[in-house]
Amino acid sequence: MSIVVEHLNKSFGSGVTAVRDLSFAAAPGKVTGFLGPNGAGKTTTLRCLLGLVAPTSGTATIDGVRYQEISNPINVVGASLEASGFHPARTARNHLRMIATAAQISGTRVDAVLDTVGLTAAADRKVGGYSLGMRQRLALGVALLGDPKVLILDEPANGLDPEGISWLRSFLRDQAAAGVSVLVSSHVLSEVQQTVDDVIIIRSGSLVYQGSLHSLTEDGLPEVT
């Protein structure tokens, strides 16, 4: 399933334009890096893709339809925009079980996801005692519950230690190898360059570059600042 953004514009109030005529695509079976400095419009674009904000104009679709039109979104799109929204007194296992029950997903899937994101040993600890890196893993677990074909992740390496970053790279590559379309945002190219196949770079809400990582690094651009 492809992610396609076409002539996307998003303005807030009067005079604040977060995204300007932005067009790009992210293909199945690839990890696509969505890069730009803080405030470039990355999160706003992702929120448009996920139906959390309405575009001023243009479209943001997944497999040709808007997120709001997908009948079973948890089985199609997994997303992590921030490692928050967890009740501090609830365990990771219970948090995932609650979501799985609402989505009619089996309890065995919860156990599988906890294992995939490396939280089995900490699954029965309260989330309030988790580090930021552990909350990032739990957010990824939520995104994986429905075994989706599209993953949309906003700064997933934030808070991860070197071991966690190495794990994240392997995880993203494994997802792409399984045919998943992976779109992962970052403000630093060096953070994702060992992982991504293609790169989309935006600045001030506008497209700067779209293409392969190989072509970009041949031009000697080590990061986006």
NORBEL-V225536 format. One record per residue. N is the residue number from 0. RES is the residue in three letters. PHI is phi as a letter, one per 30 degrees, with the letter a starting at -180 (none if undefined). BURIAL is b if it has 24 or more other ideal C-beta (glycine too) atoms within 12 Angstrom, else e. Layout:
n = {N	N}
res = {RES	RES}
phi = {PHI	PHI}
burial = {BURIAL	BURIAL}
This chain:
n = {0	1	2	3	4	5	6	7	8	9	10	11	12	13	14	15	16	17	18	19	20	21	22	23	24	25	26	27	28	29	30	31	32	33	34	35	36	37	38	39	40	41	42	43	44	45	46	47	48	49	50	51	52	53	54	55	56	57	58	59	60	61	62	63	64	65	66	67	68	69	70	71	72	73	74	75	76	77	78	79	80	81	82	83	84	85	86	87	88	89	90	91	92	93	94	95	96	97	98	99	100	101	102	103	104	105	106	107	108	109	110	111	112	113	114	115	116	117	118	119	120	121	122	123	124	125	126	127	128	129	130	131	132	133	134	135	136	137	138	139	140	141	142	143	144	145	146	147	148	149	150	151	152	153	154	155	156	157	158	159	160	161	162	163	164	165	166	167	168	169	170	171	172	173	174	175	176	177	178	179	180	181	182	183	184	185	186	187	188	189	190	191	192	193	194	195	196	197	198	199	200	201	202	203	204	205	206	207	208	209	210	211	212	213	214	215	216	217	218	219	220	221	222	223	224}
res = {MET	SER	ILE	VAL	VAL	GLU	HIS	LEU	ASN	LYS	SER	PHE	GLY	SER	GLY	VAL	THR	ALA	VAL	ARG	ASP	LEU	SER	PHE	ALA	ALA	ALA	PRO	GLY	LYS	VAL	THR	GLY	PHE	LEU	GLY	PRO	ASN	GLY	ALA	GLY	LYS	THR	THR	THR	LEU	ARG	CYS	LEU	LEU	GLY	LEU	VAL	ALA	PRO	THR	SER	GLY	THR	ALA	THR	ILE	ASP	GLY	VAL	ARG	TYR	GLN	GLU	ILE	SER	ASN	PRO	ILE	ASN	VAL	VAL	GLY	ALA	SER	LEU	GLU	ALA	SER	GLY	PHE	HIS	PRO	ALA	ARG	THR	ALA	ARG	ASN	HIS	LEU	ARG	MET	ILE	ALA	THR	ALA	ALA	GLN	ILE	SER	GLY	THR	ARG	VAL	ASP	ALA	VAL	LEU	ASP	THR	VAL	GLY	LEU	THR	ALA	ALA	ALA	ASP	ARG	LYS	VAL	GLY	GLY	TYR	SER	LEU	GLY	MET	ARG	GLN	ARG	LEU	ALA	LEU	GLY	VAL	ALA	LEU	LEU	GLY	ASP	PRO	LYS	VAL	LEU	ILE	LEU	ASP	GLU	PRO	ALA	ASN	GLY	LEU	ASP	PRO	GLU	GLY	ILE	SER	TRP	LEU	ARG	SER	PHE	LEU	ARG	ASP	GLN	ALA	ALA	ALA	GLY	VAL	SER	VAL	LEU	VAL	SER	SER	HIS	VAL	LEU	SER	GLU	VAL	GLN	GLN	THR	VAL	ASP	ASP	VAL	ILE	ILE	ILE	ARG	SER	GLY	SER	LEU	VAL	TYR	GLN	GLY	SER	LEU	HIS	SER	LEU	THR	GLU	ASP	GLY	LEU	PRO	GLU	VAL	THR}
phi = {none	c	c	b	c	b	h	d	b	b	c	c	i	c	i	c	c	d	b	b	h	c	b	a	b	b	c	d	i	b	c	c	d	c	c	l	d	e	i	d	j	d	d	d	d	d	d	d	e	c	i	d	b	c	d	d	a	i	b	b	b	b	h	i	b	d	e	d	c	d	d	b	e	d	c	c	b	c	b	b	c	a	d	b	i	c	d	d	c	c	d	d	d	d	d	d	d	d	d	d	d	d	c	h	c	d	d	d	d	e	d	d	d	e	d	d	c	i	c	e	d	c	d	c	c	d	d	e	c	d	d	d	d	d	d	d	d	d	d	d	d	e	d	d	e	d	h	d	c	b	b	b	b	c	h	d	d	d	i	d	d	e	d	d	d	d	d	d	e	d	d	d	d	d	d	d	d	d	j	d	d	c	c	b	c	a	c	b	d	d	d	b	d	d	c	d	c	b	b	b	c	b	b	h	i	c	d	c	a	b	l	d	d	e	d	d	d	d	d	i	c	d	a	c	b}
burial = {b	b	b	b	b	b	e	b	b	b	e	e	e	e	e	e	e	b	b	b	e	b	b	b	b	b	b	b	e	b	b	b	b	b	b	b	e	e	e	b	b	b	b	b	b	b	b	b	b	b	e	e	b	e	b	b	e	b	b	b	b	b	b	e	e	b	b	e	e	b	e	e	b	b	e	b	b	b	b	b	b	b	b	e	e	b	e	e	e	e	b	b	b	e	b	b	b	e	b	b	e	e	b	e	b	e	e	e	b	b	e	e	b	b	e	b	b	b	b	e	e	b	b	e	b	e	b	e	e	b	e	e	b	b	b	b	b	b	b	b	b	b	b	b	b	b	b	b	b	b	b	b	b	b	b	b	b	b	e	b	e	e	e	b	b	e	b	b	b	e	b	b	e	e	b	b	e	e	e	b	b	b	b	b	b	b	b	e	b	e	b	b	b	e	b	b	b	b	b	b	b	b	e	e	b	b	b	b	b	b	b	e	b	e	e	b	e	e	e	e	e	e	e	b	e}
